Amino acid sequence: MNIKTTLTLILLCNFSLFLKAQVENMVSASMQQNQNLQIISNATSLLEYHVFLTSSDNYVSVFAPDDDALLNYVDPVSYQLVSNDGPSYQLWEFKFQPSNPSSYQIEAFVYECLINSDGSWRKGNPVAEITNVQIINGKETKLTNRMKEILGDMIVPEKINSEKSFYKTLNGHFVKIDGAVNTESMKVSGGWQLQMNRPSNIQEITEAKNGTLYVVDTPIMQSSKSVCQTLASMPECSLFLNMLKSCDITATELQNWRAYAGDQLFGNLYEYQSHYYLTHNYDYTIYAPTNEAMMKAFQMGLPTLEDLAAAEEYDLEMEEKTEHSDSAEHVKSIMRDFIKYHIQYDAVFVDNGFDESNYDTKQLQMIPIVGSDGNPTEEYTIGKPYSLRVNASKSGISLIDNMGRASNVITQNGLHNNIACEYWFSGISPNPYFQTIESMANVAVHAIDSPLIYNYHAGSIDPEYNQFIYKERKF
């Protein structure tokens, strides 16, 4: 062996040792070395999250549930179970089984989930064993599906600091941090923990080269409340909720290849028969006008539920005369457009960390098609979304709508920083443990003191019908 070859081998050995030392200082190595994180460590390797946790390009804050914490995972698919006595949640108990012949020794057992008076939860009667559905590489099983939710929500791809409270996880959902940052008095909450007022506690903290590992006593879980259920807990916004429920935006018995939890939001796309979803696999903000703000909108010409009832009665009268009338659907479309302008892409909270910016809404511009004579026709094409100017901080959120009108989020308790979730599950089954989570939307819900207006329209709701003549509309 010549000197050149020897030097090359020495350099390769040193480089190999250097790489090993680098990996050993990463968050993923800290997890693997912790004997209380055997389940999470195995799942992280299987589902290739270790690649992200080993990268030196990303700083990560990881809220890893220990093995005891994973004995108490409330299955979000079971949020759809409702009986006369209320919700019938199910609890998954993950266990590490070293004797299991599977290369990844994780099993799950399903129990009834019992909610205590203090908001904590415990297991009840056994429901099922998931021992025949092991974590298998390359195959999406019920167990891997739930593990992806746990892993994605435990990772925050940034450093936790004292300047803000809300952070987006790798799954695109949000967690809230309370208490002294980077101490064991710090608390972390997903939507479920906020809903139950039971934050996850920090058990231990390990600093690594590419992030911080926080061991927590419960896995991060998302809210069981849909948007409608969240609004129902805000009586100050009951008129907005009643309108939302009355204009075919909520689905409660949608039957297709997917099932869903609760009253998912979806909406008709103008005059087209197909549907598109107002909240789907993304994060959003819904600004709900208070009842006082809704009265302002009604004064501007927004149809009331009494207008809708009158239109429906008129349609029935026309049907009895064998004449066709769509006045009720026309009123509903106006209501839907109003609601869609109050649904914003991207979740924003009363907190620091959100840039003052224009945010798109679900309400799209309708642009008249110009005819060959250069004049607008009665046909339209879909344009860009109408936007809102949003300025968020710890002290509040101020909004400027498309017409330059100001509105503010009401920062009283219970009226801001609420987190709702809209879930889509695969298949329709009476047993949630047979289903998988297809997608989830995280929605920040705030009450606002004035309605949001995207455009002014002069004229009546429909001049053809006397009961709607001369009602000027300004939205």
Steps between C-alpha positions, in 0.01 A plus 500: 500500500655831395489826693228648274269204558566508875417870520183443299386226741579718802301789351206270422507357853516846652215619276296195597559573868410863439170404336425255780566770759274739309214247491549415866445866587168519313147485643439158345797355689376653826169326443661163430714524811199566724366168632161660565450579130515153346167527317567842351858408408384188314219684321734787409740258330226307323321802357830674414446802724854439627627650172339831592612477863860428399532788254719790607308727260192514722464604862227289656315508830373147567229430758544123519246304708667236713385138500264559793345800322417280201275288719249787483456607137145618423427381146380796287310262271274423796397866522220411259340264756208675666226331704201630694731528799752713310834424329630142513873543453745214475847479651799327342763341722828461312744247638857405421533122464866392468393136455287588198644339183422818308807711429320792664359371827198722553145389568183688586195417708172691479283587800203718576620847602345637818516873571538600865337807651835684507552453125748213532429169330546131572438166333176310541391164361713335231378541142760340271858383461704627209758224532418372151576838345866555572711787379618372162746697295353628176138434596254749646331313783267629768794502742740686272222747419456594866877507555543751216255730675691469827843544341399793279336687787788451743747679268514881482754605233626804690641600837261575785542851638325730745380743233203296383268220609364326186718279279422298189594132507639291218143381435389859448302511826559733793621461856496758778791552740442633852730553797871575520665397173755217512426408858305207637225743600429558128170353373404399146148453367342378180137574425384206717707612798364856467146368471536286813720754682759224555836611352788259453770528764872502427675202660855571387690721254802405290687752285642365173700645215197545273225559754345428837336179618214544748363180651128551577245304701221499239520497118400819319142451381267721299153628584190283477289809423406588144453861392125482568555343840753771583263777392223338706713571809505870400139620552606853409531371139176298482356693202809422291482133599128479420563648157787260441272207584219628279672556166629151417857553620490238775488132409362250747411202282733521204532151347786434266822304516604696807346534841552801720480617859231737617364776276774556245495827313460490125343731249339519159716657233261766372252352251697178446364171631830367631631584847829626622609503857529818702735334749715215376848381603635846576482765771247781495356787701128563538393847608151467647305828524327547834122530505537878516731491196252278313228759560725751322525259207122455488462879489735500199274253320625157602195269488369382834374153583149650480580604141612145429181355649290738287695397189447131576127562547490687168672209325237262637222726374658507155541123505129457573434712191742274305735795460871480583660736754852509642456796732601302813815368334579854388471627858719212623768582242517858632535367854772256390698775332482707818620205711781408261649848533529430874708185440868576449783279382768463771431492871579824683482544877503789745872454544837613368669330208246581227604757241264783408387385159219444252337161546280331240148396593268234363293759314605520135461795267251454215621683189248580222591352163526769233317427175623555146338843505719601791216506752469275806277197453287326765764226528784505752838341552658426835774739608736527794382472860397814681750575775516651849771719648591342833719640778543260794687544826480396865256785559250415226419457131386788281348443155447718195253354249491547123294819537743655748276442802661418835411211729661359813517163669331509841758392755267397779539149640337239281466730198849476354778245444257208488626198305257283305577196285327357195586135430460271201522126559534218248196280453180474698512263795333476842844414639746793490802271540421366150536849351795728429538878516503630144542869577447759768444876496608712798283812532555805720160645595459862617204730560515840326320826571401593144406301187754464220389644165664395174296709253208739470209403279214736431158353434264247646552138591280411205274761337278225354348423841304773677598399853868560417468821298708804595708331767835665436793267544848622606726196517 
